[in-house]
Amino acid sequence: MRKISDLPFVKTNGKELHIWAPEVTGDYQKDCATGNAYAADLVKFMEETGNPTVFAHIVKAMPAKTGAVEIGFLTAIAMKAVGLRYPAA
C-alpha cells in the first residue's frame, strides 16, 4: 500500500513530514498544471487507501496566500467533486 510520503508534494527531512511542499517554478501556467497533476495523484491515493481525510490536512498545510500550484490543485479537486473532467496537466 502506498504511503502519504509517496505523493510528489510531500517531503520529509527524516524526522518531520511536510504534507504540502510543492515544487514551484514561478511560471503560472506550469505551476497550475503541476497543481492539477498533484490533485490527480491525491485522488488516486485517496481511492487506493480509502483515506479521504488526508485532503483536509493538505489544505490546512497550505499557505494563507495561495499561488498557482494551490489554485491548480484546488480547482482540479473541485472539478472532480462535481463530476467535471480534470484540466489537461
N, C-alpha and C positions, 0 to 999 in steps of 0.2 A: 504494500500500500504506500502511496505517495505521502510524503511529509510536507508540512507547510513550508519548510525551508527549501523544498524543491522548486517553489514558484520563483520566476525570474526577478521579481521585485522585492523579494525577501532576502535580507542579508544578515549574516551573523559574524561576530568577531570572536567566536569561540565560547563566549560567556553569555552575551546578550543577543536576543533575536530582534531584529528591526523589521517589523512586518510590512512597512511601507518605505522602501528605499529605492525608488525608481531611477533608471538611467535617464538623464535629461540632456538634450543636445542644445536647446535654445532655439531650435527650428520648430515653429509652432505646428506645422503640418506633420513633420516627422514625430514630434512628441505626442500629438493626438493619436497618430497611428500606433505608437508604442502603447499608449493607454488602452486603445481598442484591443490590441493583442494581449495585454495583461488581463483584460476583462475576460476574454475567451479562455485564457489559461485558468483563471479563477473559477469560472462557471464549470469547466471540465473537472477541476479539482473538487468543487463542492458536490458535483454529481457523483464522482467516484468515491468520495469519502462519506457522503451523507452528512456533511458538516456545513450548513449554510451560515452558521453564526460567525464564521471567520470573516465574512463580509463586513459586519458591524465593527469588528476590531480593526480592520484595514481602514475603514472610513474614519474611525476615531484617531488613527495614527497619522492621517493626512494633515498637512499644514493648514492653518486657517486661511491663508491666501493660496488658493489653488492655482496651478499652472496648467499648461496644455496636456500633460500626461494625465493629471487628475480629471480634467474635463473629458478627454477621450475615454478614460476608464469608466467614469460615472455615466456618461452618455450611452456607452455600449451596454452597460448593465441595465440601464433604464429601458433601452430598446429591447433587450432580451425579456425583461419583465412584462412588457406589453405585447410581446409576440412579433416584434419587428425584426428584420434581418440586421445582423451586425454590419457596421460600416466596413468597407474593404480595408484591411490592415496592410 
